[in-house]
Amino acid sequence: LISFCLDNKSFSLKGFKLSKKFAISILAENQILLSQHFAKLHYDKFANIPYFLGEYSNCPLIEGAVSYIECDKINEHDY
């Protein structure tokens, strides 16, 4: 199981709630600026970021990441 939190103000929240799948790109140590980019509020976080769609989830995965995890969403909770 994978657990993570999205800020209630995140522009990604609506898409996450509507989807039955999600994906995670695990970044390398030298991709810290990229991780900081995704930590900030942006309307389109993937604008100008090289990515491809996952075979299983059809969700964006960041090119050059160390690893990827494509998941079925089982549950979600508001906190």
C-alpha positions as CSV (number, residue, x, y, z in Angstrom):
1,L,0.0,0.0,0.0
2,I,1.1,3.5,-0.7
3,S,-0.1,6.5,1.3
4,F,0.5,10.2,0.4
5,C,-1.2,13.5,1.0
6,L,-2.4,16.2,-1.4
7,D,-2.9,19.8,-0.2
8,N,-6.6,20.7,-0.3
9,K,-5.6,23.7,-2.4
10,S,-3.7,21.6,-5.0
11,F,-4.8,22.0,-8.6
12,S,-4.3,18.2,-8.9
13,L,-6.8,17.3,-6.2
14,K,-9.9,17.3,-8.4
15,G,-8.2,15.0,-11.0
16,F,-7.1,12.7,-8.3
17,K,-10.6,12.4,-6.8
18,L,-12.1,11.7,-10.2
19,S,-9.5,9.0,-11.1
20,K,-9.4,5.3,-10.1
21,K,-5.7,5.2,-10.8
22,F,-2.6,7.2,-9.9
23,A,1.1,7.1,-10.5
24,I,4.2,8.1,-8.7
25,S,7.6,9.0,-10.2
26,I,10.5,8.4,-7.8
27,L,13.1,11.0,-8.4
28,A,16.9,10.7,-8.2
29,E,19.0,12.7,-5.8
30,N,20.1,15.0,-8.6
31,Q,16.5,15.9,-9.4
32,I,15.9,18.0,-6.3
33,L,15.0,21.1,-8.3
34,L,12.3,19.0,-10.1
35,S,11.0,17.8,-6.7
36,Q,10.8,21.4,-5.5
37,H,8.9,22.4,-8.6
38,F,6.3,19.8,-7.9
39,A,6.1,20.8,-4.2
40,K,4.8,24.2,-5.2
41,L,1.2,25.2,-6.2
42,H,1.1,25.3,-10.1
43,Y,-2.0,25.2,-12.3
44,D,-0.2,22.8,-14.7
45,K,2.7,21.2,-12.9
46,F,3.7,19.2,-16.0
47,A,4.0,22.2,-18.4
48,N,7.6,22.1,-19.8
49,I,8.4,18.9,-17.9
50,P,9.3,15.9,-20.0
51,Y,6.9,13.0,-19.2
52,F,5.1,10.0,-20.7
53,L,1.9,8.3,-19.9
54,G,2.1,5.0,-17.9
55,E,1.0,1.8,-19.7
56,Y,-1.2,0.7,-16.8
57,S,-2.5,3.9,-15.3
58,N,-2.4,6.3,-18.3
59,C,-1.1,8.9,-15.7
60,P,1.9,11.1,-16.4
61,L,5.4,9.8,-15.3
62,I,8.4,12.0,-15.3
63,E,11.1,11.1,-17.8
64,G,14.4,10.2,-16.2
65,A,13.0,9.2,-12.8
66,V,14.7,6.4,-11.0
67,S,11.5,4.3,-10.8
68,Y,7.8,4.5,-11.3
69,I,4.8,3.1,-9.4
70,E,1.4,2.8,-11.1
71,C,-1.5,2.2,-8.7
72,D,-5.2,1.5,-8.3
73,K,-6.8,3.8,-5.9
74,I,-8.4,1.8,-3.2
75,N,-9.5,4.5,-0.8
76,E,-9.1,8.1,0.0
77,H,-9.7,10.2,3.2
78,D,-10.2,13.9,3.8
79,Y,-8.2,15.3,6.7
